[in-house]
Amino acid sequence: MTTLAVNPGTHTDRQERRLVVVGGGLAGLAAAASLVGTGIRVTLLESRRRAGGRAASFDDPVAGGLVDACQHVAMGCCTNFLDLCRRTGLDDWLRRDRTMYFIGPDGDRAACRPARWLPAPLHLAPLLLGMRHFSLAEKAVLAAGMLRLARCRERDVDSSQTALAWLQSIGQPERVIRLFWQPVLESALGEAIDLVSVPAARKVVVDGFLAHREAVDLVVPTRPLGELFGTRLVDWLRVNGVEIVTGCTVTGVERTADGTVISLTGNGAALPCDAAILALPWKQAARLVPDVVPPADDRLLGSPITAVHLWFDRDVVDLPHAVLVGRVSQWVFRSEDASGGSPGHCQVVISASRGLLGGDRQRLIETVVQEVREVFPAARDARLLEARVVTDPTAVLSVRPGVEAARPPARTAIPNLFLAGDWTATGWPSTMEGAVRSGRIAAEAAAASLGRPVQALIADLPKGPLVRSICGG
């Protein structure tokens, strides 16, 4: 645990402006990184022993090293996440995959790759045509559904309608929904297709597929998240003057009569500050400042994601990743040698895992092992050494109809108190990109309040004229 250094003076007798970031997840780390070089003294407080938040790792029980609790994947459209990694020197630990591998219900494999030489959205034609588990007619219907969703405007949709209901209303076949829309939307949004809003589904299609030729690229960490964010990013921040205090739980926010924040209490010590960013989950933020943060009602709910870790006595997965359609398993990821895990380790990720197989963990392990053996021949004779189920019950914000109205902005009614986190109003779903954007938005607002303006947020990938004509703007 790092010791909390307390300046004996108050924040009013210091010329240097001090900002405290509470929370060392991606949002808090991104906020701190955005303020480097502004002349603001930044202190980041994290209650756990390591920073990184949900992007965490645990000890490999078979071969030592670290294994990620749940595989995190970005896409080429995640401009702010990728910019943060470039700026802090982490991009050499990221792998960009242009090819998406689908394994159909009958075991047929499809290596789907968008074209680099065709303008968006025509670049998707090879990817869609490569889906061998669909007939040509189904591919045509799927493409038409994507274009119709891209043209859809929020004013044209019943505000209570879900993505599943909307897809059914436009005539998308059940098989196309089950084998494409469901796995794609649920893995991208982390919530069941019969619960997510139509605007959230449109965001995935437009920004993740149609907007740009590089948007659909998968960006996969090649080293454990604990090393990527908990070690390298933290080291970069410290080298650049950010004070990071771990093992420090903030229990109080001291304010003046007019509400201005003057200090934060952590581990029994008061830390004076000129501004604060609360980069915490919404329930924790609401406990600290209940008059500022909206309560977690039925519009602000979490959605669970489950990772099933399997350790075999040999390598069994012969692809870097695969989408398993029509099965309980949704994505499977092979551990890379560079990640420090054991060679026979693979991870199956299941989004929106609420009530999965009745909550029976042993049955879940048996089902996933059977599915892995069905689609990867090398697994059939391999011996299972270890299995572990890791579920985060509130892994992401459930992007249900009406949730956007409940997501608060970074600025609060308190002029020097700001909010960050993938649950705040970023215009993005609850992803690594959403977390980084929230941190950068909060950092911009906080820096402006301290007279040190900074431009942290960067633009989306540019849309070509054809995409703009289809999607509008």
VMD Tcl script that draws the C-alpha trace (Angstrom):
set ca {
  {0.00 0.00 0.00}
  {1.29 3.45 -0.91}
  {1.19 6.03 1.87}
  {-1.17 8.95 1.43}
  {0.92 12.12 1.52}
  {-0.95 15.02 3.11}
  {0.13 18.62 2.65}
  {-0.01 20.28 6.07}
  {-1.43 23.44 4.54}
  {-4.87 23.84 3.06}
  {-5.70 24.07 -0.58}
  {-6.27 27.82 -0.25}
  {-2.66 28.66 0.62}
  {-1.10 26.75 -2.26}
  {-0.50 28.35 -5.63}
  {-0.29 24.96 -7.29}
  {-3.69 23.59 -8.29}
  {-4.39 20.11 -6.97}
  {-6.88 17.67 -8.45}
  {-7.73 14.31 -6.93}
  {-9.02 11.40 -9.03}
  {-10.91 8.82 -6.97}
  {-10.82 5.41 -8.61}
  {-8.05 3.67 -10.54}
  {-10.05 1.91 -13.22}
  {-9.70 2.81 -16.89}
  {-11.80 5.96 -16.43}
  {-9.65 7.27 -13.59}
  {-6.39 6.31 -15.27}
  {-7.50 8.00 -18.49}
  {-8.48 11.16 -16.59}
  {-5.10 11.30 -14.86}
  {-3.23 10.71 -18.14}
  {-5.18 13.55 -19.79}
  {-3.97 16.01 -17.16}
  {-0.27 15.25 -17.58}
  {1.54 18.37 -18.73}
  {-1.23 20.80 -17.70}
  {0.56 22.08 -14.61}
  {-2.09 20.57 -12.35}
  {-0.87 18.40 -9.50}
  {-2.77 15.13 -9.87}
  {-3.25 12.52 -7.16}
  {-5.09 9.27 -7.93}
  {-6.58 7.25 -5.07}
  {-7.41 3.55 -5.56}
  {-8.94 1.35 -2.87}
  {-7.45 -1.89 -4.18}
  {-3.82 -2.94 -4.06}
  {-3.51 -2.52 -7.83}
  {-5.05 -0.09 -10.27}
  {-6.94 -1.27 -13.33}
  {-10.45 -1.80 -12.00}
  {-12.39 -4.46 -13.92}
  {-9.44 -4.83 -16.33}
  {-7.85 -7.16 -13.82}
  {-5.84 -10.39 -13.75}
  {-5.35 -13.26 -11.31}
  {-2.60 -15.82 -10.72}
  {-2.55 -18.73 -13.18}
  {-3.16 -21.80 -10.98}
  {-1.43 -24.15 -13.44}
  {1.65 -22.42 -14.82}
  {2.00 -19.30 -12.71}
  {2.02 -15.85 -14.25}
  {-1.18 -13.90 -14.71}
  {-4.49 -14.66 -16.42}
  {-7.12 -12.04 -17.16}
  {-10.32 -12.41 -15.15}
  {-12.25 -11.72 -18.34}
  {-10.93 -11.13 -21.84}
  {-11.18 -7.47 -22.86}
  {-11.24 -6.64 -26.57}
  {-11.41 -3.26 -28.28}
  {-12.23 -2.47 -31.90}
  {-10.70 -0.21 -34.48}
  {-13.48 2.30 -33.83}
  {-12.28 2.78 -30.24}
  {-10.29 5.90 -31.09}
  {-9.78 7.24 -27.58}
  {-8.77 3.92 -26.06}
  {-6.25 3.36 -28.86}
  {-4.98 6.93 -28.55}
  {-4.44 6.46 -24.81}
  {-2.44 3.30 -25.49}
  {-0.33 5.04 -28.15}
  {0.29 8.08 -25.98}
  {1.39 6.02 -22.98}
  {3.45 3.49 -24.95}
  {1.14 0.51 -24.45}
  {0.30 -0.14 -28.08}
  {3.17 -2.60 -28.51}
  {1.16 -4.94 -26.25}
  {-1.90 -4.83 -28.51}
  {-2.57 -7.09 -31.50}
  {-4.85 -5.99 -34.32}
  {-6.83 -8.79 -35.98}
  {-8.44 -7.99 -39.32}
  {-10.01 -11.43 -39.63}
  {-13.01 -12.50 -37.56}
  {-13.48 -16.25 -37.20}
  {-17.00 -17.65 -36.99}
  {-17.78 -21.29 -36.23}
  {-21.32 -22.20 -37.23}
  {-23.74 -24.60 -35.54}
  {-22.52 -27.50 -37.71}
  {-18.85 -26.74 -37.00}
  {-18.13 -25.02 -40.31}
  {-15.46 -22.36 -39.98}
  {-15.55 -19.00 -41.69}
  {-12.61 -16.59 -41.79}
  {-14.33 -13.26 -42.46}
  {-12.19 -10.29 -43.41}
  {-13.32 -6.82 -44.53}
  {-11.76 -5.38 -47.67}
  {-9.15 -2.63 -47.49}
  {-9.64 -1.55 -51.10}
  {-13.40 -0.94 -51.01}
  {-14.88 2.24 -49.51}
  {-17.03 1.96 -46.40}
  {-19.58 0.43 -46.08}
  {-18.86 -1.73 -49.14}
  {-15.74 -2.99 -47.35}
  {-18.05 -5.30 -45.37}
  {-19.11 -7.29 -48.42}
  {-16.29 -9.90 -48.16}
  {-16.91 -10.25 -44.43}
  {-20.62 -10.93 -44.86}
  {-20.12 -13.19 -47.88}
  {-17.59 -15.21 -45.88}
  {-20.16 -16.30 -43.29}
  {-20.56 -19.87 -44.44}
  {-23.34 -20.69 -41.99}
  {-25.71 -18.38 -43.91}
  {-27.27 -18.88 -47.33}
  {-26.88 -16.16 -49.94}
  {-30.48 -15.07 -49.30}
  {-29.83 -14.83 -45.56}
  {-26.72 -12.75 -46.18}
  {-28.74 -10.37 -48.35}
  {-31.40 -10.04 -45.66}
  {-28.73 -9.45 -43.03}
  {-27.07 -6.72 -45.10}
  {-30.43 -5.05 -45.68}
  {-31.12 -5.16 -41.94}
  {-27.79 -3.48 -41.17}
  {-28.49 -0.69 -43.65}
  {-32.00 -0.20 -42.35}
  {-30.74 0.03 -38.77}
  {-28.11 2.55 -39.87}
  {-30.81 4.73 -41.44}
  {-33.06 4.41 -38.39}
  {-33.56 7.56 -36.33}
  {-34.43 7.61 -32.65}
  {-37.57 9.62 -33.36}
  {-38.79 6.81 -35.62}
  {-38.58 4.14 -32.90}
  {-40.83 3.49 -29.93}
  {-38.68 4.57 -26.98}
  {-39.55 1.35 -25.11}
  {-38.78 -0.96 -28.04}
  {-35.85 -3.36 -27.73}
  {-33.42 -4.33 -30.45}
  {-34.93 -7.81 -30.72}
  {-38.45 -6.45 -31.14}
  {-37.26 -3.96 -33.75}
  {-35.36 -6.60 -35.74}
  {-38.42 -8.84 -35.71}
  {-40.62 -5.94 -36.82}
  {-38.53 -5.36 -39.96}
  {-38.62 -9.04 -40.90}
  {-35.18 -10.27 -39.90}
  {-35.42 -14.11 -39.88}
  {-35.15 -15.91 -36.55}
  {-32.08 -17.80 -37.75}
  {-30.27 -14.60 -38.77}
  {-31.13 -13.02 -35.41}
  {-29.95 -16.07 -33.48}
  {-26.74 -16.63 -35.43}
  {-25.64 -13.05 -36.08}
  {-27.52 -10.30 -34.31}
  {-27.64 -12.02 -30.94}
  {-23.94 -12.96 -30.59}
  {-22.70 -9.70 -32.12}
  {-24.91 -7.31 -30.18}
  {-24.68 -9.19 -26.90}
  {-20.89 -9.39 -27.01}
  {-20.55 -5.73 -28.04}
  {-23.07 -4.36 -25.53}
  {-22.82 -6.96 -22.78}
  {-26.59 -7.29 -22.52}
  {-29.29 -9.59 -23.89}
  {-30.70 -8.65 -27.27}
  {-34.23 -8.65 -25.87}
  {-33.21 -5.94 -23.37}
  {-30.90 -3.53 -25.26}
  {-32.25 -0.37 -26.85}
  {-32.43 0.23 -30.57}
  {-30.06 3.27 -30.43}
  {-27.44 1.12 -28.66}
  {-27.73 -1.53 -31.39}
  {-27.45 1.17 -34.05}
  {-24.28 2.46 -32.39}
  {-22.68 -0.98 -32.77}
  {-23.65 -1.31 -36.44}
  {-22.73 2.22 -37.53}
  {-19.56 2.85 -35.52}
  {-18.38 -0.75 -35.24}
  {-19.07 -2.02 -38.75}
  {-20.18 0.52 -41.35}
  {-18.36 3.78 -40.59}
  {-14.78 3.02 -41.60}
  {-12.69 0.24 -43.11}
  {-10.72 -0.16 -39.88}
  {-13.69 0.10 -37.51}
  {-14.38 -3.64 -37.26}
  {-10.76 -4.63 -36.55}
  {-10.36 -6.51 -33.26}
  {-7.71 -5.11 -30.92}
  {-6.60 -7.77 -28.44}
  {-4.12 -7.32 -25.57}
  {-1.18 -9.73 -25.85}
  {-0.18 -9.39 -22.20}
  {-2.28 -9.60 -19.03}
  {-4.45 -6.58 -18.29}
  {-2.88 -6.39 -14.84}
  {0.48 -5.73 -16.47}
  {-0.90 -3.50 -19.22}
  {-2.85 -1.09 -17.02}
  {-1.95 -1.97 -13.44}
  {1.80 -1.83 -14.05}
  {2.84 -0.14 -17.31}
  {0.21 2.58 -17.40}
  {0.66 3.26 -13.69}
  {4.43 3.47 -14.17}
  {3.96 5.93 -17.06}
  {1.72 8.11 -14.91}
  {4.18 8.13 -12.02}
  {7.10 8.99 -14.28}
  {5.03 11.88 -15.59}
  {4.30 13.30 -12.16}
  {1.00 11.69 -11.15}
  {0.89 10.58 -7.51}
  {-0.86 7.20 -7.25}
  {-1.98 5.93 -3.87}
  {-3.28 2.35 -3.72}
  {-5.02 0.68 -0.80}
  {-6.73 3.99 -0.01}
  {-10.52 4.00 0.32}
  {-12.16 7.42 0.18}
  {-14.85 7.60 2.84}
  {-15.81 11.27 2.84}
  {-15.99 14.41 0.75}
  {-15.62 17.65 2.72}
  {-17.45 20.62 1.24}
  {-18.00 24.24 2.10}
  {-21.42 25.74 2.81}
  {-21.93 26.41 -0.90}
  {-21.01 22.82 -1.75}
  {-17.48 23.36 -3.07}
  {-15.20 20.38 -2.46}
  {-12.18 21.26 -0.32}
  {-10.83 17.86 0.69}
  {-11.31 14.10 0.51}
  {-10.94 11.73 3.43}
  {-9.07 8.50 2.83}
  {-7.61 6.06 5.35}
  {-8.27 8.56 8.12}
  {-6.38 11.41 6.46}
  {-7.80 14.49 4.77}
  {-6.36 15.37 1.38}
  {-6.96 19.03 0.39}
  {-7.86 19.62 -3.26}
  {-9.06 22.28 -5.65}
  {-11.13 19.84 -7.72}
  {-12.06 16.17 -7.69}
  {-13.08 13.56 -10.23}
  {-15.08 10.60 -8.91}
  {-14.22 7.77 -11.30}
  {-16.17 5.15 -9.37}
  {-19.06 2.77 -10.08}
  {-22.33 4.67 -9.75}
  {-23.36 3.04 -6.44}
  {-20.06 3.94 -4.79}
  {-20.20 7.49 -6.14}
  {-23.79 7.85 -4.90}
  {-22.76 6.77 -1.39}
  {-20.11 9.51 -1.27}
  {-22.25 12.32 -2.67}
  {-25.89 11.17 -2.61}
  {-27.16 14.69 -3.34}
  {-25.11 14.85 -6.55}
  {-25.16 11.39 -8.13}
  {-28.53 9.98 -9.19}
  {-29.57 6.84 -7.30}
  {-29.18 3.52 -9.05}
  {-32.82 2.94 -10.00}
  {-34.23 0.47 -12.51}
  {-32.72 2.53 -15.34}
  {-29.16 2.15 -14.03}
  {-28.64 -1.58 -13.80}
  {-25.63 -3.81 -14.34}
  {-25.40 -6.73 -16.71}
  {-23.26 -9.81 -15.92}
  {-20.47 -11.28 -18.01}
  {-19.05 -14.73 -17.34}
  {-15.63 -16.07 -18.31}
  {-15.02 -19.81 -18.21}
  {-11.29 -20.55 -17.96}
  {-10.10 -23.96 -19.11}
  {-6.62 -25.40 -18.70}
  {-5.83 -28.44 -20.86}
  {-2.63 -30.46 -20.90}
  {-1.83 -29.12 -24.38}
  {-2.83 -26.42 -26.86}
  {-6.34 -27.13 -28.11}
  {-7.54 -23.90 -29.74}
  {-5.94 -23.38 -33.15}
  {-7.37 -19.90 -33.78}
  {-6.55 -16.63 -32.00}
  {-10.26 -16.18 -31.33}
  {-13.58 -17.46 -32.59}
  {-17.25 -16.54 -32.39}
  {-19.20 -19.70 -31.57}
  {-22.71 -19.12 -32.92}
  {-25.75 -21.07 -31.84}
  {-24.15 -22.28 -28.61}
  {-23.97 -21.35 -24.94}
  {-20.34 -20.31 -25.51}
  {-20.12 -17.03 -27.39}
  {-16.43 -16.21 -27.83}
  {-13.35 -18.31 -27.25}
  {-9.89 -16.80 -26.93}
  {-6.60 -18.64 -27.03}
  {-3.94 -17.59 -24.56}
  {-0.86 -16.32 -26.35}
  {2.64 -17.30 -25.21}
  {3.36 -13.60 -24.68}
  {0.56 -13.32 -22.12}
  {2.39 -15.35 -19.49}
  {-0.37 -17.94 -19.21}
  {-0.04 -21.68 -19.65}
  {-0.04 -23.01 -23.24}
  {-3.16 -25.13 -22.72}
  {-5.24 -22.25 -21.39}
  {-8.24 -20.84 -23.22}
  {-11.07 -18.60 -22.15}
  {-14.74 -18.69 -23.13}
  {-16.65 -15.44 -22.65}
  {-20.42 -15.29 -22.29}
  {-22.12 -11.89 -22.12}
  {-25.52 -11.24 -20.55}
  {-25.00 -14.39 -18.47}
  {-27.84 -13.66 -16.06}
  {-29.38 -16.96 -14.91}
  {-27.08 -18.93 -17.20}
  {-27.96 -22.65 -16.95}
  {-29.75 -21.96 -13.71}
  {-26.55 -20.78 -12.05}
  {-25.13 -24.31 -12.01}
  {-21.36 -23.76 -12.36}
  {-20.47 -27.42 -12.80}
  {-23.05 -27.81 -15.53}
  {-21.73 -24.67 -17.20}
  {-18.16 -26.01 -17.16}
  {-19.31 -29.34 -18.61}
  {-21.32 -27.61 -21.33}
  {-18.47 -25.29 -22.32}
  {-15.90 -28.11 -22.34}
  {-18.19 -30.18 -24.56}
  {-18.66 -27.27 -26.97}
  {-14.92 -26.59 -27.13}
  {-14.29 -30.26 -27.89}
  {-16.96 -30.24 -30.59}
  {-15.39 -27.37 -32.54}
  {-11.68 -27.90 -31.82}
  {-10.53 -31.45 -32.65}
  {-7.33 -31.15 -30.60}
  {-9.44 -30.75 -27.45}
  {-11.14 -34.13 -27.83}
  {-8.17 -36.14 -26.58}
  {-6.76 -33.45 -24.30}
  {-7.03 -33.80 -20.56}
  {-8.70 -31.00 -18.65}
  {-6.41 -29.95 -15.81}
  {-8.33 -27.10 -14.27}
  {-11.48 -25.04 -14.81}
  {-12.63 -21.83 -13.24}
  {-15.77 -19.71 -13.67}
  {-15.44 -15.97 -13.13}
  {-18.61 -13.89 -13.20}
  {-18.90 -10.15 -12.70}
  {-22.60 -9.55 -11.92}
  {-22.38 -5.86 -12.85}
  {-19.68 -6.01 -15.50}
  {-21.28 -3.38 -17.74}
  {-24.12 -0.89 -17.66}
  {-27.26 -2.43 -19.11}
  {-28.09 -0.25 -22.12}
  {-31.84 -0.72 -21.95}
  {-34.41 1.68 -23.40}
  {-34.42 4.86 -21.34}
  {-30.93 4.44 -19.88}
  {-29.45 7.43 -21.70}
  {-31.77 9.79 -19.85}
  {-30.44 8.44 -16.55}
  {-26.72 8.65 -17.35}
  {-25.34 11.82 -15.72}
  {-22.87 14.17 -17.44}
  {-19.33 14.72 -16.19}
  {-20.21 18.14 -14.81}
  {-22.24 18.18 -11.63}
  {-24.07 20.88 -9.70}
  {-20.85 21.29 -7.69}
  {-18.49 23.48 -9.78}
  {-15.33 21.57 -8.82}
  {-16.70 18.02 -8.64}
  {-16.83 15.85 -11.75}
  {-17.93 12.31 -12.59}
  {-16.25 9.67 -14.74}
  {-17.00 6.05 -15.47}
  {-18.46 4.06 -18.34}
  {-21.92 4.59 -16.78}
  {-21.83 8.35 -17.32}
  {-23.10 10.13 -20.42}
  {-20.43 9.45 -23.02}
  {-22.56 8.56 -26.04}
  {-20.95 5.11 -25.94}
  {-21.96 1.82 -24.37}
  {-20.18 0.46 -21.31}
  {-16.86 -0.52 -22.89}
  {-13.16 0.28 -22.50}
  {-13.70 3.05 -25.04}
  {-16.62 4.39 -23.03}
  {-14.52 4.35 -19.85}
  {-11.60 6.19 -21.46}
  {-13.93 8.75 -23.03}
  {-15.57 9.39 -19.68}
  {-12.18 10.02 -18.06}
  {-11.13 12.38 -20.81}
  {-14.44 14.28 -20.74}
  {-14.16 14.70 -16.96}
  {-10.51 15.76 -17.25}
  {-11.39 18.45 -19.80}
  {-14.13 19.84 -17.57}
  {-11.98 19.73 -14.43}
  {-8.99 21.35 -16.14}
  {-11.18 24.13 -17.48}
  {-12.53 24.79 -13.97}
  {-8.95 25.21 -12.73}
  {-7.95 27.54 -15.54}
  {-5.80 24.93 -17.28}
  {-7.86 23.99 -20.36}
  {-6.85 20.84 -22.20}
  {-8.13 19.05 -25.31}
  {-8.20 15.36 -24.42}
  {-11.09 13.79 -26.34}
  {-10.36 12.88 -29.94}
  {-12.79 12.37 -32.80}
  {-14.33 9.17 -34.10}
  {-13.02 7.56 -37.26}
  {-14.11 9.74 -40.19}
  {-17.16 8.60 -42.14}
  {-16.87 8.60 -45.91}
  {-19.45 10.28 -48.14}
  {-21.30 7.04 -48.85}
  {-21.63 6.23 -45.15}
  {-22.78 9.79 -44.40}
  {-25.43 9.56 -47.09}
  {-26.74 6.32 -45.57}
  {-26.47 7.20 -41.90}
  {-26.87 10.95 -42.03}
  {-24.01 13.13 -40.78}
}
mol new
graphics top color blue
foreach p $ca { graphics top sphere $p radius 0.5 }
foreach p [lrange $ca 0 end-1] q [lrange $ca 1 end] { graphics top cylinder $p $q radius 0.2 }
display resetview
